[in-house]
Amino acid sequence: RMAADAAGWWQRKNFSRRAIGAFKTGAAAALCLWLGNLFGLAHSYWAAISAIVVMGSDSAVNWTNCRDRLIGTAIGALLGWGMFYVWRGHYITYGLAIMVCLLVCSLLEFEKAGRLAGVALTIILLIKVDSGPGQAALARFLEVSLGIVVALGVTVAVFPERPQMTSSH
């Protein structure tokens, strides 16, 4: 009886699906660090963070959402590069830059892109890089993009979800 209760609890908690999701996210984060170091990215942890964010989001990890996130990252990197020259440490300017970033993504109908666009802009504005804002924007774009691409690759290749069987009566 106790074994049946325990088995029922594991099923109700969707343990298998949750464990696979956690495994895939951990694998994607580790793969990002390894690939980032292999490619010589100075801050490959941003790739790992991006993969974790993408794989932990409410939406599916698919080609369309990842494409949108790549475009959003480019938007955030470009706006961050431009805002670097006018920001001067003002919190209101920073908040307005995030607002513009999210609004641009929304108006271009890249709804899933806004969060990573804002993250890219924030990284460029708030973390000092000796090589300048242009180099920082390119590096952040490459790092965040690596995380997005790895998240998609792991989702597709590692324990891919099977389509739900529908019964036809």
Salt bridges, closest charged atoms under 4 A:
ASP5 OD1 - ARG1 NH1 3.48
ASP68 OD1 - ARG67 NH2 2.74
GLU143 OE1 - ARG140 NE 2.64
